Amino acid sequence: MNVIELRQVLIIAKRWDVLIQKIRQCHSKHTLMKNVLQDTANVILYADMIVELEKEINNLIVQLNIDLISDDTTLFERQREEFFSNLMKLISTLRQINSKLKDLLPFRLDIEKLEEELKKKVTRLGDQLLTIASKTDLSQQDSDKFRMYYNHLLSFDRHVRMSDFDVRHMLDMAEEKILDKVIFLSREIAASGSDVAKVAEMLIKMKFFAENLSMFDSKINAEIDEALKAYKIKVHTKAFMQLPIVLEKTDIGSRLIAEHACLAGEDWRRRREKMQKQDDIEYMLKELDGDDIATEVLRTCYHTFRQTYDGLISQHLDSLDKMSDAEPNLDILISEIKVLVGTVVQKHCNTVRWNHSFKKNIPVLLAHIFALWTLKNTQHYNAMRGIEAARAYLLMPHVGQVIAIFRILGIGYNEHDDLMNNLVQIGTGEASAWETKANNLRAFMNTIGPKGGMGAEAIEIGLWHAVKESEMPDSISQVILIGDAPANTESEVRQKRARFGEAYWEKTRFGKPTYYTHELQKLKSKNIPVHAFYLTRHAKDNFKQIANETRGRCERLNIHSLEGAESLTDFVTEEVLRKAAGDQGDAAVELYRKTYKTFTF
């Protein structure tokens, strides 16, 4: 509504209103006058204009008086932002009408009263928000309501401007009350000593706030990281070692381990500690079986590798500030790798030929490459920097990986230079990519997928990622799907995305919503099977449909048992072998089954 133009029209209509009415009362048979009278009859009288304007104003007032919260504004951020933007437009229009048309209206438009009523509504929302924020503990329902009130007040604050009314103060007070709870829990952790169960309980409460009050998640997660680091420094290492063991028993505890470097590092250190043979070359050589093995050559090369690797790691880590989180500068190490590669590799057209000096320098080159890998993955070490035995948190190569590369590159043979058959039996958990301990598998499972738990699973995102991977040069050949609930329906995708709002999703890789059947068709068109493991009967039918659609396999997986973990390991290994071996796939699978629990390279 253009109020300024409307004022001009009303002034003109009022000025000529008496004349128009008199002309309408005239009667004439003259043709020219008849036309004038007919045209005059089509002119809207001033009084009629005022009646229509009053109707329009009342309509605006009705729109202003509707509830500030609805299902649409709760579920969808875009609708919420549009609602409050339109609300401001309504207020501005009414203000203009009151300012520009006051002397023309036959009634009084009390805009101040209307704005005061709106302020009362918003204040009630703020009171409800602060009531929840003031509670000692928040339930899931409390968290849902907190997000609802907070998000609506935040949208109001973005779009609506009213004199002497500060919504931001309400939001800041609510945030302060929530963060006070988090800080209190952090202090409780510091005061808990070696009571690991209590510490775990406090951490889970903190993580609950982070996951359910996403507007504060970065601040809360940072507080969790600081609390963990301080606790690690304060208590004996043995006490801290027990923390991941307690946390991994719950879903939210498992997410704590996965998402916080201090706990993830401790979990890694525990796993590494169990790999007692990680650096044992004698154990590896004893178990190694294959063609034409030069044991002494492998032993000597490994010692050269290890000495060089340890020296590089020490050199770079010792140069760091022990109380700083700065990443190591790897430019020099990268340059050294380039020099080594440049001196040992000779290029002829499209082929690469290795001379004697290449093989001689492979252990040194490999040490540099693995050192770069270790130093590029120091997140767990950084979390523990300045603490005794911090190096136990570094990712380091297993002796089996090193020997495997030696043999692949032709090192460790008496007479042959080509790749030969090699087989070594390694204890469970040694250099293995799949978990074979049931509770570890379960912890791994709990770190996969969306946070929280909102019924059906975001399988569409997993399949979307698989489709993206299939578009890469080194494409995937199959997909493994594991879950305890069926895929989201299209309506569930919309509703769950609305929990965080489209503005949130647009800042991520998942800006455009999708549906699992759409992504499934893309995989099917590329002949990429999806092998599905369902953990509950609830997911069985949907998972069978997904597997059948892509000619994949579907089986039940019991993650609570050792057999379940072993079944998954076998399944994945068999399908990888079946794909990799081409026409000999079935034979490769049979060979694997005969040599069960072996690690090959």
C-alpha positions in Angstrom: 0.0 0.0 0.0 1.4 3.4 -1.1 0.1 5.6 1.7 1.4 8.8 0.2 -0.4 8.3 -3.1 -3.5 7.2 -1.2 -3.4 10.5 0.7 -3.3 12.5 -2.5 -6.2 10.5 -3.9 -8.3 11.0 -0.7 -7.6 14.8 -0.7 -8.7 15.1 -4.3 -11.8 13.0 -3.7 -12.8 15.0 -0.7 -12.3 18.3 -2.5 -14.6 17.3 -5.4 -17.0 15.1 -3.5 -19.8 17.7 -3.2 -19.6 18.5 -6.9 -19.7 14.9 -7.9 -22.8 14.2 -5.8 -24.6 17.2 -7.3 -23.7 16.1 -10.9 -25.1 12.7 -10.1 -28.4 14.3 -9.2 -28.8 16.1 -12.5 -30.9 14.8 -15.4 -30.4 15.6 -19.0 -31.4 14.2 -22.4 -28.5 15.8 -24.2 -26.1 13.2 -25.5 -22.9 15.0 -24.3 -24.4 15.5 -20.8 -25.5 11.8 -20.7 -21.9 10.8 -21.3 -20.6 13.1 -18.5 -23.3 11.8 -16.1 -22.3 8.2 -17.0 -18.6 8.8 -16.4 -19.4 10.5 -13.1 -21.4 7.5 -11.9 -18.2 5.4 -12.2 -16.3 7.8 -9.8 -15.8 6.3 -6.3 -17.2 8.7 -3.7 -15.0 9.9 -0.9 -17.3 8.2 1.7 -17.0 4.9 -0.1 -13.2 5.3 -0.2 -13.2 5.8 3.6 -15.3 2.7 4.1 -12.9 0.5 2.0 -9.9 2.0 3.7 -11.4 1.2 7.1 -11.9 -2.4 6.0 -8.3 -2.6 4.8 -7.0 -1.1 8.1 -9.1 -3.6 10.1 -7.7 -6.4 7.9 -4.1 -5.2 8.7 -5.0 -5.1 12.4 -6.3 -8.7 12.3 -3.1 -9.9 10.7 -1.1 -8.1 13.4 -3.1 -9.8 16.1 -2.5 -13.5 15.0 -0.4 -15.9 17.1 3.4 -15.4 16.8 4.0 -19.2 16.8 2.6 -21.7 14.4 3.5 -25.2 13.1 4.9 -23.7 9.9 7.1 -21.1 11.7 8.3 -23.8 14.1 9.2 -26.3 11.5 10.5 -24.1 8.8 13.0 -21.3 9.3 12.2 -19.7 6.0 8.5 -19.3 6.8 9.4 -18.0 10.2 11.7 -15.3 8.8 9.1 -14.3 6.2 6.4 -14.1 8.9 8.3 -11.6 11.0 9.5 -9.7 8.0 5.8 -9.3 7.0 4.9 -8.4 10.5 7.3 -5.5 10.4 5.8 -4.4 7.0 2.3 -4.4 8.7 3.6 -2.3 11.5 5.3 0.1 9.1 2.1 0.4 7.0 -0.1 1.1 10.0 2.4 3.7 11.3 2.3 5.4 7.9 -1.5 5.4 7.8 -1.6 6.8 11.3 0.9 9.5 10.4 -0.2 10.5 6.9 -4.0 9.9 7.1 -4.8 10.9 10.6 -6.6 14.1 9.6 -8.6 12.3 6.9 -9.9 9.3 8.9 -13.2 9.6 10.7 -11.9 7.3 13.4 -8.8 7.1 15.6 -6.1 4.5 14.7 -4.4 3.7 18.0 -1.1 2.4 16.7 0.5 2.8 20.1 -2.0 0.4 21.7 -1.5 -2.1 18.9 2.2 -2.0 19.4 1.9 -2.4 23.2 -0.3 -5.5 22.7 2.4 -7.0 20.4 5.1 -6.2 23.0 3.1 -8.1 25.6 2.9 -11.1 23.3 6.6 -11.1 22.7 7.3 -10.5 26.4 5.3 -13.6 27.3 7.4 -15.6 24.9 10.5 -14.2 26.5 9.2 -15.1 30.0 8.5 -18.7 28.9 12.0 -18.9 27.4 13.6 -17.7 30.6 11.4 -20.0 32.7 12.8 -23.0 30.9 16.4 -21.6 30.9 16.1 -21.2 34.7 15.4 -24.9 35.3 18.1 -27.0 36.9 17.7 -29.8 34.4 16.2 -29.7 30.9 14.2 -32.6 29.5 13.9 -33.3 25.8 10.6 -31.5 25.7 12.1 -28.5 27.5 14.8 -28.3 24.9 12.3 -28.4 22.1 10.3 -25.6 23.6 13.5 -23.6 24.3 14.5 -23.8 20.7 11.0 -22.8 19.6 10.8 -19.7 21.8 14.4 -18.7 21.2 14.2 -19.1 17.4 11.0 -17.0 17.2 12.4 -14.3 19.4 15.6 -14.3 17.4 13.6 -13.9 14.1 11.6 -11.1 15.8 14.8 -9.3 16.8 16.2 -9.6 13.3 13.1 -8.0 11.5 11.0 -6.0 13.9 12.0 -2.6 15.3 9.9 -1.1 18.2 10.8 1.8 20.4 11.8 1.0 24.0 11.7 -2.7 23.5 14.8 -4.9 23.7 14.3 -8.5 22.7 18.1 -9.1 22.4 18.3 -8.7 26.2 15.9 -11.7 26.6 18.0 -13.8 24.2 21.3 -12.9 26.0 19.8 -13.7 29.4 18.6 -17.1 28.2 22.0 -17.9 26.7 23.7 -16.8 29.9 21.5 -19.1 32.0 22.2 -22.1 29.8 26.0 -21.4 29.7 26.0 -21.0 33.5 24.7 -24.5 33.7 27.4 -25.8 31.4 30.1 -24.0 33.4 28.6 -25.4 36.6 28.9 -28.9 35.2 32.5 -28.1 34.1 33.3 -27.2 37.7 31.6 -30.3 39.0 34.0 -32.3 36.7 37.0 -30.5 38.1 35.8 -31.3 41.6 35.0 -35.0 41.0 38.5 -36.3 41.3 38.8 -39.9 40.3 35.0 -40.5 40.3 34.9 -41.4 36.6 31.2 -42.3 36.7 30.3 -38.8 38.0 32.5 -37.2 35.4 30.9 -39.2 32.6 27.5 -38.2 33.9 28.4 -34.5 33.9 29.9 -34.7 30.4 26.8 -36.4 29.0 24.7 -33.6 30.5 26.9 -31.0 28.8 26.7 -32.8 25.5 23.0 -33.0 25.8 22.9 -29.2 25.9 25.3 -29.0 22.9 23.2 -31.4 20.8 19.7 -30.0 21.7 20.5 -26.3 21.9 22.4 -26.0 18.6 22.5 -22.2 18.8 25.1 -22.6 21.5 26.8 -25.8 20.4 30.2 -24.3 19.5 30.5 -22.6 22.9 29.4 -25.6 24.8 31.6 -28.0 22.8 34.6 -25.7 23.5 33.8 -25.8 27.2 33.7 -29.6 27.1 37.1 -29.6 25.4 38.5 -27.3 28.1 36.9 -29.4 30.9 38.4 -32.6 29.5 41.9 -31.2 29.1 41.9 -29.7 32.6 40.6 -33.0 34.1 43.2 -35.0 32.2 45.9 -32.8 33.7 44.5 -32.9 37.2 43.8 -36.6 37.7 46.1 -39.6 37.3 46.3 -41.0 33.7 44.9 -44.3 34.9 41.7 -42.5 36.0 41.3 -40.7 32.7 41.8 -44.0 30.8 38.6 -45.3 32.3 36.5 -42.4 31.0 36.0 -43.6 27.4 35.2 -47.1 28.8 32.3 -45.6 30.8 31.2 -43.3 28.1 31.0 -45.8 25.3 28.2 -47.6 27.0 25.7 -44.9 25.8 25.0 -43.4 22.4 25.7 -39.8 23.5 28.8 -41.0 25.3 30.1 -42.6 22.1 29.5 -39.3 20.3 31.5 -37.5 22.9 34.4 -39.9 22.2 34.1 -39.4 18.5 33.7 -35.6 18.5 36.2 -34.5 21.2 39.9 -34.9 20.5 40.8 -35.5 24.1 38.5 -38.5 24.4 39.1 -39.7 20.8 42.8 -39.5 21.5 42.5 -41.6 24.7 40.3 -44.1 22.9 43.0 -44.3 20.2 45.7 -44.7 22.8 43.8 -47.5 24.5 43.5 -49.3 21.2 47.1 -48.7 20.3 48.1 -50.0 23.7 46.3 -53.3 23.0 48.2 -53.7 19.7 51.2 -55.1 21.5 52.9 -56.2 18.3 52.6 -52.8 16.5 56.4 -52.3 16.5 57.5 -55.9 16.9 59.5 -56.7 13.7 60.5 -60.1 15.1 56.9 -61.1 15.6 56.0 -60.0 12.1 58.9 -61.9 10.5 58.1 -65.0 12.4 54.5 -65.0 11.2 55.3 -63.9 7.6 54.8 -66.7 5.1 55.3 -66.3 1.3 57.7 -66.8 -1.6 61.4 -66.1 -1.5 61.5 -64.2 1.8 64.8 -62.5 2.7 64.3 -62.1 6.4 67.5 -60.3 7.2 66.9 -57.7 4.4 63.5 -57.0 5.8 64.8 -56.7 9.3 67.6 -54.3 8.3 65.2 -52.2 6.1 62.7 -51.9 8.9 65.3 -50.8 11.4 66.4 -48.1 9.0 62.8 -47.1 8.5 62.1 -46.9 12.2 65.2 -45.0 13.1 64.6 -42.4 10.4 60.9 -42.2 11.3 61.4 -41.8 15.0 64.1 -39.1 14.4 61.8 -37.1 12.1 58.9 -37.3 14.6 61.2 -36.2 17.5 62.7 -33.4 15.5 59.4 -31.8 14.6 57.5 -32.4 17.8 60.4 -31.1 20.0 60.3 -27.8 18.1 56.8 -27.1 19.2 55.6 -25.1 22.2 54.4 -27.8 24.6 51.6 -25.5 25.9 50.5 -24.4 22.4 48.0 -25.9 20.0 49.9 -24.8 16.9 50.3 -27.4 14.1 53.8 -28.5 13.2 55.4 -26.7 10.1 55.7 -29.5 7.5 57.2 -27.4 4.7 60.7 -28.7 5.2 59.6 -32.3 5.5 57.6 -32.0 2.3 60.6 -30.5 0.5 62.8 -33.4 1.7 60.3 -35.9 0.3 60.4 -34.2 -3.0 64.2 -34.3 -3.1 64.2 -38.0 -2.2 61.7 -38.8 -4.9 63.6 -36.7 -7.4 66.8 -38.6 -6.8 65.5 -42.1 -6.8 63.0 -42.0 -9.7 63.9 -41.8 -13.4 61.1 -41.1 -15.8 61.1 -42.4 -19.4 58.0 -41.4 -21.4 55.0 -43.0 -19.6 57.1 -45.4 -17.5 59.0 -45.2 -14.3 62.2 -47.2 -13.8 63.8 -47.8 -10.5 67.5 -48.1 -10.2 69.5 -49.7 -7.4 69.6 -46.5 -5.4 65.8 -46.3 -5.3 65.5 -49.6 -3.4 68.3 -48.6 -1.1 66.4 -45.3 -0.3 62.9 -46.8 0.0 63.0 -47.2 3.8 64.1 -43.6 4.2 61.6 -42.3 1.7 58.8 -44.4 3.4 59.9 -43.0 6.8 59.4 -39.5 5.5 56.0 -40.3 4.0 54.7 -41.9 7.2 56.2 -39.1 9.3 54.2 -36.6 7.2 51.1 -38.7 7.7 51.6 -38.8 11.5 52.3 -35.1 11.7 49.3 -34.3 9.6 47.1 -36.2 12.1 48.2 -34.7 15.4 44.8 -33.7 16.6 44.8 -36.3 19.5 48.4 -35.4 20.4 47.6 -31.7 20.3 44.8 -32.2 22.8 47.3 -33.8 25.2 50.3 -31.6 24.4 52.3 -30.8 27.5 51.1 -33.9 29.3 53.4 -36.8 30.1 53.3 -39.7 27.5 51.5 -37.4 25.0 53.2 -39.3 22.1 51.1 -42.3 22.9 48.3 -40.3 21.2 50.0 -40.1 17.8 48.8 -42.1 14.8 51.7 -44.4 13.9 52.2 -47.0 11.2 52.0 -50.7 12.1 55.0 -52.9 11.3 52.7 -55.0 9.1 51.9 -52.0 7.0 55.6 -51.2 6.5 56.6 -54.7 5.6 53.7 -55.0 3.3 54.9 -51.9 1.3 58.5 -53.2 1.3 57.3 -56.5 -0.3 55.0 -54.8 -2.8 58.0 -52.6 -3.9 60.2 -55.6 -4.3 62.2 -55.4 -1.1 62.9 -58.6 1.0 63.3 -61.2 -1.8 66.3 -63.3 -2.3 66.0 -63.7 -6.1 62.9 -62.0 -7.4 62.1 -58.4 -8.1 58.4 -58.9 -9.0 55.4 -58.9 -6.6 55.1 -62.4 -5.0 52.5 -64.1 -2.8 52.6 -63.0 0.8 50.6 -64.1 3.8 50.8 -63.3 7.5 48.5 -64.2 10.3 48.1 -61.4 12.8 46.3 -61.4 16.1 42.9 -59.9 16.3 43.0 -56.1 16.2 46.5 -55.9 14.8 46.6 -53.6 11.8 43.0 -54.4 11.1 40.5 -51.9 9.6 37.4 -53.5 11.1 36.6 -53.8 14.6 36.4 -57.4 15.9 35.4 -56.6 19.5 31.7 -56.3 19.9 31.6 -53.2 22.1 34.1 -51.4 19.9 31.9 -52.1 16.9 29.0 -50.8 18.7 30.9 -47.6 19.7 31.9 -47.2 16.1 28.3 -47.7 15.0 27.0 -45.0 17.4 29.3 -42.4 15.8 27.7 -42.9 12.4 24.8 -40.8 11.1 22.9 -37.8 12.5 23.1 -36.6 16.0 20.3 -37.2 18.6 17.9 -39.7 17.2 14.7 -38.7 15.5 13.0 -41.9 14.5 13.9 -42.9 10.9 17.5 -42.5 9.7 19.1 -40.0 7.4 20.0 -42.7 4.9 19.4 -40.3 2.1 22.6 -38.4 3.2 24.7 -41.6 3.3 23.5 -42.6 -0.2 24.0 -39.0 -1.4 27.6 -39.2 -0.2 28.0 -42.6 -1.9 26.8 -41.0 -5.2 29.3 -38.2 -4.8 32.1 -40.7 -4.2 31.0 -42.7 -7.3 31.7 -39.5 -9.4 35.3 -39.4 -8.3 38.1 -40.8 -10.5 38.8 -43.6 -8.0 35.1 -44.5 -7.8 33.5 -46.9 -5.3 32.3 -50.3 -6.3 29.7 -50.9 -3.5 28.1 -49.4 -0.5 27.7 -50.9 3.0 24.6 -49.7 4.9 24.2 -50.4 8.6 21.3 -49.0 10.7 18.5 -49.7 13.2 15.7 -47.7 11.6 14.3 -47.3 8.1 15.1 -44.4 5.8 13.3 -41.1 6.2 10.1 -40.5 4.2 10.0 -37.3 2.1 7.9 -35.6 4.7 10.2 -36.6 7.5 13.2 -35.2 5.6 11.3 -31.8 5.4 10.4 -31.9 9.1 13.8 -32.9 10.4 15.6 -30.3 8.2 13.2 -27.7 9.7 14.6 -28.5 13.2 17.8 -26.5 12.3 16.3 -24.4 9.6 17.1 -24.1 5.9 19.5 -21.2 6.6 21.6 -23.7 8.6 21.6 -26.4 5.9 22.5 -23.9 3.2 25.8 -23.3 4.9 26.6 -27.0 4.7 27.2 -29.5 1.9 23.5 -30.6 2.3 21.9 -27.4 1.2 19.6 -29.1 -1.3 17.2 -31.7 0.3 17.1 -35.2 -1.2 15.3 -38.5 -0.7 16.8 -41.9 -0.4 15.0 -43.4 -3.5 16.4 -40.6 -5.7 20.0 -41.4 -4.6 19.3 -45.1 -4.8 18.4 -44.8 -8.5 21.6 -43.0 -9.2 23.6 -45.9 -7.6 21.5 -48.4 -9.4 22.2 -46.8 -12.8 25.9 -47.2 -12.1 25.5 -50.9 -11.1 26.7 -50.1 -7.6 25.1 -52.5 -5.1 24.1 -51.4 -1.6 24.6 -54.2 1.0 22.3 -53.6 3.9 22.7 -54.7 7.6 19.6 -54.2 9.7 20.0 -54.1 13.5 16.3 -54.3 14.4 13.2 -55.7 12.8 12.0 -52.1 12.5 14.5 -51.6 9.7 14.3 -55.0 8.0 11.7 -54.4 5.3 13.1 -51.1 4.2 16.7 -52.4 4.1 15.6 -55.5 2.1 14.0 -53.1 -0.4 17.1 -51.0 -0.7 19.4 -54.1 -1.2 17.0 -55.8 -3.7 16.7 -52.6 -5.7 20.5 -52.5 -6.3 21.1 -56.3 -6.3 22.9 -56.1 -3.0 22.9 -58.5 0.0 20.8 -57.9 3.1 21.4 -59.6 6.5 20.7 -59.0 10.2 23.7 -57.8 12.3 23.9 -58.3 16.0 26.3 -55.6 17.2 26.0 -56.8 20.8 27.9 -60.0 20.1 31.4 -61.0 19.0 29.8 -63.0 16.2 28.1 -59.9 14.9 31.4 -58.1 14.6 33.1 -61.0 12.9 30.2 -61.5 10.6 30.5 -57.9 9.4 34.2 -58.3 8.9 33.7 -61.4 6.8 30.9 -59.8 4.8 32.9 -56.7 3.8 36.1 -58.7 3.1 34.2 -61.1 0.9 32.4 -58.5 -1.1 35.6 -56.5 -1.6 37.4 -59.6 -2.8 34.5 -60.5 -5.0 34.7 -57.1 -6.8 38.5 -56.8 -6.9 39.0 -60.3 -8.3 36.6 -59.9 -11.2 35.9 -63.2 -12.9 37.8 -65.0 -10.2 35.7 -63.3 -7.5 33.9 -66.4 -6.2 37.2 -68.3 -6.1 38.8 -65.5 -4.1 36.0 -65.6 -1.6 36.3 -69.3 -1.1 40.1 -68.9 -0.6 39.4 -66.3 2.0 37.0 -68.5 3.9 39.5 -71.3 4.0 42.2 -69.0 5.4 39.8 -67.4 7.9 41.1 -64.7 10.2 44.1 -63.9 8.1 45.6 -60.6 7.0 47.0 -60.5 3.4 49.1 -58.1 1.5 
